Amino acid sequence: MSEEEDLAVLIYKSSKTAKARAAAAAAAEEKGQINASSKGRRTSTRKRSPSEQDDEAAMYRPGKKTAKQGAKKKKLCSSEGCTNIVVKGGVCTKHGARRKRKTCSSEGCTNLSVNGGVCTRHGAKVKHKKCSSDGCTNDAQKGGVCRRHGAELKLCSSEGCSNLAQKGGVCRRHGAKKKT
């Protein structure tokens, strides 16, 4: 036999044994006979220290932080009975914490800054998500698609009205107030 034929026979035999091992493992798992060593876990009988247990737990749960990795405990609002997280000064926004928002840096403008220290009127560009359908350049409305490709938007709840609902389930004509 040539070297190529020897190699082909070797590959064939190794694939057959791998298939047999996989079938045996599947059968054992169905019967519940699988042990810790076949799952790749330790089988040592000695007791492990808490730090070793944390390390091993983190190994089997990637992305999960353990106490050792520095997961911080969030502070709660100091108001009685409140379970919200502290924002500023020991209290949550519900109990008086105010977040300072920057205003537009253009002279005389009192709008809130959006991007780059300016509002949209003075040049801040706001990126809107685009429809996920191929070739469509419309802005996504709901579920990552535009109305043409299946985004179902709420219509006014007044009888016979086909306008889009603005606030409270109704259009402006039927009672939704315009933002001021």
C-alpha positions in Angstrom: 0.0 0.0 0.0 1.1 3.6 -0.6 1.4 6.3 2.0 -1.8 7.9 0.8 -3.8 4.7 1.2 -2.3 4.2 4.7 -3.3 7.7 5.7 -6.8 7.2 4.3 -7.3 4.0 6.3 -6.0 5.7 9.4 -8.4 8.6 9.0 -11.3 6.2 8.4 -10.5 4.1 11.5 -10.2 7.2 13.7 -13.5 8.6 12.5 -15.2 5.3 13.2 -13.8 5.1 16.8 -14.8 8.8 17.4 -18.4 8.0 16.2 -18.5 5.0 18.4 -17.3 7.0 21.4 -19.9 9.8 20.7 -22.7 7.2 20.5 -21.6 5.6 23.7 -21.5 8.9 25.5 -25.0 9.8 24.2 -26.4 6.5 25.4 -24.8 6.9 28.8 -26.1 10.5 29.1 -29.6 9.2 28.3 -29.4 6.6 31.0 -28.0 9.2 33.5 -24.7 7.3 33.9 -22.4 10.1 32.9 -19.9 11.0 35.6 -18.0 14.2 36.5 -14.8 13.1 34.7 -16.6 12.7 31.3 -17.9 16.3 31.6 -14.4 17.7 32.1 -14.9 18.5 35.8 -12.7 17.6 38.7 -13.0 14.4 40.5 -10.6 15.1 43.4 -11.8 14.3 46.9 -9.9 17.0 48.7 -11.8 20.1 49.9 -11.3 23.2 47.9 -10.9 26.7 49.3 -13.6 29.3 48.6 -11.4 31.2 46.2 -10.9 28.0 44.1 -14.6 27.4 44.1 -15.2 31.0 42.8 -12.6 30.5 40.1 -14.2 27.3 38.9 -17.7 28.7 39.1 -16.5 31.7 36.9 -15.0 29.2 34.4 -18.3 27.5 33.8 -20.3 30.8 33.7 -18.4 33.1 31.4 -19.6 36.7 31.5 -20.9 36.4 35.1 -19.0 38.4 37.7 -18.2 36.9 41.1 -17.6 38.9 44.3 -13.9 38.3 43.8 -14.0 40.1 40.4 -15.3 43.3 41.9 -19.1 43.3 41.5 -20.3 46.4 43.4 -23.3 46.5 45.6 -25.6 49.4 44.5 -26.5 51.9 47.2 -30.3 52.4 47.9 -32.2 55.6 48.3 -32.1 56.9 51.9 -35.8 57.8 51.9 -37.8 55.5 54.1 -39.3 52.5 52.3 -37.7 53.4 48.9 -35.8 50.6 47.1 -34.6 52.7 44.1 -30.8 53.1 43.4 -29.1 56.4 44.5 -28.5 58.9 41.8 -27.0 61.9 43.6 -26.8 63.0 47.2 -28.0 59.7 48.7 -31.4 59.9 47.1 -33.1 58.7 43.9 -34.7 61.0 41.3 -38.1 60.4 42.8 -36.9 61.9 46.1 -35.2 65.0 44.8 -31.9 64.1 43.1 -31.5 66.2 39.9 -29.2 65.2 37.1 -27.5 68.2 35.6 -28.0 68.3 31.8 -25.9 70.6 29.7 -27.5 73.3 27.6 -26.6 74.1 24.0 -23.3 76.0 23.7 -24.6 78.3 21.0 -25.1 81.9 22.3 -28.6 82.6 23.5 -29.9 79.0 23.1 -31.6 77.3 26.0 -32.2 73.9 24.5 -30.5 70.8 25.9 -27.4 69.6 24.2 -27.7 66.4 22.2 -24.3 65.7 20.7 -21.0 67.6 20.7 -22.3 70.2 23.1 -25.0 71.6 20.8 -28.7 70.9 20.2 -30.1 69.6 16.9 -31.0 73.2 15.8 -27.3 74.1 15.9 -25.8 71.1 14.2 -26.0 68.0 16.4 -26.5 64.9 14.2 -28.9 62.3 15.6 -28.5 58.8 14.1 -31.8 56.9 13.6 -31.9 53.2 13.1 -32.6 52.2 9.5 -35.1 49.5 8.4 -33.5 46.1 8.4 -35.1 45.0 5.0 -32.5 44.8 2.2 -32.2 48.0 0.1 -34.6 50.0 2.3 -33.3 53.4 3.5 -36.3 54.4 5.7 -36.1 54.9 9.4 -37.2 51.9 11.5 -40.4 52.5 13.4 -41.1 49.4 15.4 -39.4 46.0 15.6 -36.4 47.2 13.4 -38.5 47.7 10.3 -40.4 50.6 8.7 -44.2 50.7 8.1 -43.8 49.5 4.5 -42.0 46.3 5.8 -44.4 45.4 8.6 -44.1 47.9 11.5 -47.6 48.0 13.0 -48.1 51.5 14.6 -51.0 52.3 16.8 -53.9 54.1 15.2 -56.2 56.6 16.9 -58.8 54.9 19.1 -61.6 57.3 18.0 -64.2 55.6 15.8 -63.5 56.0 12.1 -60.2 57.8 12.5 -57.2 56.4 10.7 -54.5 58.9 12.0 -51.6 57.6 14.0 -52.0 57.8 17.8 -49.8 60.5 19.4 -50.5 60.3 23.1 -53.0 58.5 25.2 -54.1 56.4 22.3 -55.6 59.3 20.3 -54.4 61.7 17.6 -54.1 65.4 18.0 -57.5 66.0 16.4 -59.1 63.9 19.2 -57.3 65.2 22.2 -53.6 64.5 22.2 -51.8 67.7 23.3 -48.9 68.9 21.2 -45.5 69.0 23.1 -44.5 72.6 24.0 
